Amino acid sequence: MKKKDVLFLSQVFYPANNSSANYTYDISSYFASLGYSVGVLCGEPKEYYSEPSVPSKETVSGMEVKRIKYASASRSKKFGRIINFLSFNLRVCLHMKEIKHYKCVVVYSNPPILPVAALLAKKLYDVDIIFVSYDVYPEIACAMDYISPNGMIAKLMRKINSKIFVSSSAVVAITNEMKNFLRYNRKTKAEDNIRVIPNWAHEELVGSCDKSLSLNKKFGISDDKFVVAYLGNMGVCQSVETLIDAAKKLQNNDNIHFLLVGYGSKKPLIEKTVEEENLKNITVGDLLSPKEFTSVVSSVSCAVVALENGLCGTCAPSKYYSYLYAGKPVISIAEKDSFLAKEAAEKEIGFSVEPGCSDELADKILKLAGDKNLCKNMGENAKELYNEKYSFDIAKEKYKEIIEAIN
């Protein structure tokens, strides 16, 4: 039997509403539109999807999608996340015969033990592997004191890394700094095996958004406010405390309002702080639908991305690309050597401050709020940077080159 072209192996996928699911859907549906035979093996959507159920098998945009049930322990606890990772990986291994019918499997770095299934498929069925590194493990988990560098989980991840990088026909890094990190810390199949393919924005054209979903109607924020937005994950990797401290320093400035919307382990603490300290200049909201997100990001004055120290080269905030695409000034809370800080300075798309520097962050926000022309120019520079470097048209052609070389 002739093998099908490519299978995408991902824990989250359509109709789940998070960045990992969206990126996988965008690129897999693109290959289906080119006439490739495409399959998706994924988990059932959980916290990123509000409907009661989805089919275990269906055809979506020309792709054969199979969804697997797995454990659904609370992700707010460390061991809950680990249980979910292990459960999904085990269930994938039990569906190994789904993978044997494909020439190539595209597998993602999150959850970090998922590549085990791809390695088994290569050993059993000689399937080519494309490994997409969105996050670098175990380094991220160790840097955040999530796991011990000398513990069993870290050792398991290192063992998987030692196999997946030398077994993959191609490795995708999402930034140049990640490529350099991987080249220095991993052995690969060939010197040029790591390709840089940045992520992109998923939103429709900002001008087509539903204006009825205004900040005033959705969150009760007056239209004349200078709105500083943080939209997305508020977990252990995100230095959102720096943003909260800056908001505290500016709470007597009636012109500036902070909007934090999303999910993550730090969100309950943020909500508690806002309530107990009566911070009326901060609004905290829940995860937005794609339509709502497009409307909100087009309406805010500037946007913030935040990473903790110790993460250079290991990850990139997905909302960064959405802010650039929307033409918004971007304030990055990140290490001074990060690509976020360098692009803020070199491309004049916004500002960057290091984690913990809330005084400096407050000053940068005041500067933007007091200068409409500066905001306008930085927003235009952001949009230009997106078109030059981060558009989906650029990314899909690079993925196409990899797939064509294998098929």
C-alpha atoms as one frame of an Amber mdcrd trajectory, in Angstrom:
protein
   0.000   0.000   0.000   1.295   3.425  -0.968   2.062   5.572   2.066   0.330
   8.884   2.678   2.453  12.011   2.776   2.544  13.553   6.246   1.057  13.087
   9.717   1.009  15.904  12.264   1.390  14.652  15.835   0.253  17.239  18.380
  -1.483  17.135  21.756  -3.690  20.132  20.898  -5.402  20.824  17.583  -8.527
  22.354  16.057 -11.006  23.290  17.441  -8.923  24.036  20.568  -8.216  27.749
  20.904  -4.579  28.195  21.815  -1.422  29.046  19.895  -0.056  25.505  19.569
  -3.351  24.253  18.146  -3.581  27.181  15.745  -0.032  26.850  14.441  -0.509
  23.141  13.760  -3.833  23.734  12.027  -2.457  26.542   9.859   0.476  24.589
   8.479  -1.255  21.196   8.183  -4.243  22.672   6.333  -1.832  24.498   4.037
  -0.279  21.185   2.977  -3.704  19.685   2.484  -4.582  22.616   0.199  -1.503
  21.805  -1.907  -2.808  18.288  -2.517  -0.709  16.404   0.023  -2.396  13.548
   1.855  -2.412  14.854   5.428  -3.387  13.273   8.724  -3.512  14.604  12.285
  -3.190  12.536  15.450  -4.053  14.671  18.455  -5.735  14.768  21.846  -9.313
  15.696  22.545  -9.605  19.444  23.229  -9.913  20.246  26.913  -9.437  23.606
  28.647  -9.006  25.461  25.344 -12.449  24.468  24.062 -15.835  25.189  25.604
 -18.152  22.836  23.681 -19.131  19.494  25.289 -17.534  17.184  22.717 -15.998
  16.787  19.265 -15.867  13.724  16.986 -13.048  11.261  17.589 -12.635  11.056
  13.820 -13.480  13.609  11.168 -12.209  15.249   7.998 -11.212  18.888   8.547
 -10.081  21.061   5.624  -9.099  17.962   3.681  -7.215  16.382   6.611  -7.982
  13.089   8.340  -8.137  13.971  12.031  -8.119  11.387  14.821  -8.529  12.575
  18.411  -7.411  10.492  21.381  -8.831  10.527  24.903  -6.290  10.986  27.693
  -6.134  11.970  31.362  -7.437  15.421  32.280  -5.813  16.196  35.635  -5.648
  19.853  36.673  -2.864  21.712  34.810  -2.570  24.180  37.694  -0.592  21.546
  39.592   2.814  20.299  38.441   1.948  16.641  38.787  -1.342  17.174  36.980
   0.542  18.392  33.912   2.960  15.471  34.134   0.093  12.980  34.371  -1.521
  14.501  31.286   1.752  14.393  29.338   2.394  10.767  30.226  -1.196   9.748
  29.554  -1.297  11.349  26.108   2.055   9.899  25.109   1.011   6.419  26.209
  -2.239   6.685  24.269  -0.350   7.792  21.151   1.974   4.794  21.449  -1.087
   2.545  21.580  -2.172   4.091  18.246   1.230   3.555  16.638  -0.298   1.865
  13.611  -1.885   5.204  12.682   1.610   6.550  12.021   2.911   3.624   9.928
   0.772   4.661   6.952   2.686   7.938   6.467   6.049   8.775   4.928   6.716
  11.565   7.415   5.593  12.648  10.885   5.777  16.247  12.120   6.105  16.164
  15.907   6.193  19.050  18.376   8.260  19.735  21.477   5.264  20.196  23.756
   4.567  17.937  25.590   8.296  17.250  25.875   8.062  13.447  25.846   5.856
  13.322  22.737   8.837  12.729  20.393   9.097   9.229  21.893   6.178   8.159
  19.693   7.868   9.558  16.588  11.115   7.773  17.466   9.240   4.479  17.823
   7.550   5.039  14.473  10.898   5.637  12.820  12.360   2.495  14.338   9.358
   0.296  13.504   8.205   1.752  10.181  11.106   3.878   8.887   9.049   7.074
   9.056  10.897  10.365   8.486  10.715  12.863  11.363  10.409  16.633  11.322
  10.847  17.930  14.865   9.408  21.391  15.596  10.967  22.991  18.665   8.559
  25.561  20.096  10.057  25.228  23.581  13.385  23.770  24.698  13.192  21.121
  27.413  14.371  20.343  30.043  16.128  23.718  30.136  12.906  25.750  30.499
  11.562  23.562  33.290  14.891  23.621  35.134  15.320  27.395  34.778  11.894
  27.912  36.353  12.663  25.427  39.183   9.795  23.330  37.886  11.904  20.191
  37.902  15.330  19.327  39.290  18.198  19.384  36.751  19.393  16.075  38.219
  15.967  14.524  38.633  14.469  11.579  36.793  12.239  13.720  34.546  15.115
  15.932  33.384  17.236  12.865  32.670  14.389  11.326  30.660  14.030  14.511
  28.591  17.782  14.589  27.905  17.656  10.980  26.779  14.814  11.785  24.382
  16.772  14.803  23.082  19.836  12.679  22.404  17.698  10.525  20.108  15.269
  12.956  18.456  17.875  15.439  17.212  20.041  12.821  15.517  17.023  10.943
  14.170  15.143  13.858  12.590  15.425  14.683   8.908  14.913  18.321   9.882
  14.620  20.323  13.101  12.660  23.585  13.161  13.664  26.363  15.570  11.385
  29.398  15.817  14.111  32.031  16.372  17.762  32.457  15.443  18.672  32.541
  19.131  16.928  29.190  19.585  18.859  27.751  16.638  22.127  28.903  18.218
  21.080  27.448  21.565  20.254  24.091  19.980  23.431  23.963  17.903  25.470
  24.558  21.042  23.532  22.167  23.296  22.357  19.372  20.965  23.940  16.947
  18.533  22.057  16.885  15.234  22.024  14.707  12.130  23.883  17.301  10.071
  25.427  20.722  10.631  22.690  22.508   8.670  19.841  20.342   9.956  18.271
  23.093  12.087  16.068  25.478  10.087  14.707  28.744  11.471  10.997  29.175
  10.751   9.397  31.874  12.919   5.813  31.673  14.096   3.118  34.009  12.757
  -0.189  35.678  13.648  -3.493  33.791  13.243  -5.889  36.723  13.248  -7.987
  37.992  10.386  -7.153  41.413   9.021  -7.534  43.830  11.902  -9.676  46.149
   9.788 -12.295  43.411   9.426 -12.842  42.933  13.173 -16.239  43.324  14.795
 -16.335  46.850  16.200 -19.280  45.914  18.417 -16.789  44.066  20.644 -15.278
  47.297  21.989 -13.177  47.470  25.151 -15.954  49.477  26.742 -18.649  46.904
  25.997 -16.486  43.867  26.737 -14.575  45.070  29.812 -16.095  48.410  30.811
 -12.899  50.293  29.939 -13.530  53.857  28.789 -12.662  54.522  25.139 -10.491
  57.510  26.053  -8.038  55.441  28.142  -4.507  54.537  27.079  -4.851  50.740
  27.349  -1.794  48.573  28.046  -2.666  44.977  27.155  -1.233  41.641  28.184
  -3.085  38.848  26.366  -2.118  35.200  26.790  -0.344  32.837  29.131   0.330
  33.928  32.708   2.415  30.954  33.771   5.777  30.300  35.391   7.709  31.495
  32.332   6.009  34.897  32.174   7.253  37.799  34.298   3.791  39.292  34.765
   4.705  40.432  38.296   6.836  43.177  36.717   3.793  44.442  34.837   1.587
  44.347  37.950   4.195  46.309  39.924   4.345  48.934  37.157   0.546  49.181
  37.208   0.652  49.786  40.960   3.064  52.684  40.436   0.693  54.212  37.874
  -2.584  53.619  39.694  -3.089  57.349  40.317  -2.793  58.127  36.583  -6.393
  58.218  35.404  -5.407  58.106  31.734  -3.740  54.676  31.778  -5.498  51.330
  32.206  -4.066  47.792  32.229  -5.866  44.837  30.660  -4.643  41.311  31.450
  -6.534  38.554  29.683  -5.757  34.847  29.447  -4.919  31.839  31.577  -2.085
  30.259  33.556  -0.866  29.338  37.023  -0.158  32.962  38.031  -3.593  34.265
  37.114  -5.312  33.470  40.460  -2.586  35.383  42.316  -3.002  38.350  39.960
  -6.762  38.366  40.550  -6.220  38.164  44.301  -3.741  41.078  44.233  -6.071
  43.270  42.173  -8.968  42.594  44.534  -7.115  42.887  47.850  -5.208  46.038
  46.874  -8.227  47.559  45.090  -6.265  48.222  41.894  -8.948  49.913  39.846
  -6.565  50.539  36.937  -6.275  46.786  36.224  -8.899  44.615  34.533  -8.382
  40.836  34.459 -10.322  38.742  31.957 -10.665  35.181  30.688  -9.391  33.576
  27.494 -10.849  35.260  24.414 -12.345  33.644  21.345 -10.411  34.330  18.106
 -13.008  36.917  17.076 -12.827  38.662  20.446  -9.034  38.601  20.462  -8.857
  40.252  17.046 -11.188  43.005  18.194  -9.391  43.574  21.486  -5.866  43.655
  20.059  -6.958  46.143  17.406  -8.438  48.434  20.078  -5.660  48.612  22.686
  -2.949  51.298  22.717   0.121  49.101  23.232   0.848  45.482  24.112   3.202
  43.646  26.460   5.050  40.329  26.219   6.899  38.991  29.241   9.492  36.283
  29.892  11.411  35.438  33.045  15.193  35.491  33.300  17.104  32.449  32.091
  14.974  31.691  29.029  16.993  33.197  26.169  16.972  30.818  23.221  14.446
  28.430  24.755  11.064  29.926  23.801   9.246  32.870  22.214   5.903  34.458
  23.200   3.329  33.617  20.537   1.319  36.818  21.045   4.351  38.871  19.953
   3.535  38.138  16.307  -0.111  39.104  16.756   0.863  42.463  18.229   3.266
  43.166  15.369   0.621  42.168  12.832  -1.906  44.497  14.457   0.575  47.360
  14.246   0.845  47.931  17.998   3.872  49.236  19.919   5.305  46.281  21.849
   6.862  46.506  25.292   8.970  43.431  26.050   9.818  42.340  29.565  12.821
  40.210  28.689  16.543  39.744  29.145  18.675  42.382  27.436  20.320  39.792
  25.158  17.014  38.341  23.926  15.749  38.758  20.376  12.773  40.654  21.842
  15.024  43.319  23.359  17.184  43.538  20.240  14.230  43.942  17.873  12.659
  46.582  20.128  15.841  48.651  19.883  16.930  47.934  16.302  13.508  48.118
  14.639  12.053  50.815  16.950   8.844  48.849  17.488   8.592  49.634  21.185
  10.668  49.292  24.337  12.264  46.526  26.376  12.957  46.282  30.101  14.452
  43.446  32.106  12.319  41.341  34.469  11.907  43.064  37.815  12.493  46.583
  36.447   9.008  47.896  37.152  10.129  51.527  37.620  11.632  51.572  34.146
   8.553  49.847  32.737   6.278  52.471  34.271   8.432  55.218  32.740   8.247
  53.616  29.270   4.461  53.324  29.499   4.209  56.980  30.524   6.372  57.939
  27.559   4.127  56.088  25.123   0.943  57.385  26.715   2.169  60.951  26.391
   3.261  60.821  22.757   0.711  59.846  20.103   3.196  60.273  17.250   5.678
  57.950  18.944   2.953  55.305  19.314   1.943  55.724  15.684   5.505  55.433
  14.369   6.335  52.416  16.513   3.109  50.722  15.464   3.935  51.268  11.798
   7.433  49.873  12.363   5.895  46.820  14.063   3.650  46.105  11.085   6.572
  46.534   8.700   8.694  44.100  10.717   5.883  41.548  10.653   5.518  41.746
   6.877   9.266  41.484   6.346  10.003  38.627   8.729   7.012  36.944  10.334
   4.119  36.574   7.899   2.562  33.160   7.337   3.454  33.358   3.634   7.125
  33.301   4.618   6.739  30.453   7.094   4.672  28.155   4.883   7.179  28.341
   2.026   9.975  27.293   4.388   7.924  24.356   5.679   7.129  23.451   2.093
  10.837  23.234   1.266  11.367  20.747   4.099   8.422  18.535   3.126   9.379
  18.558  -0.554  12.912  17.475   0.284  11.555  14.464   2.176   8.763  13.483
  -0.219
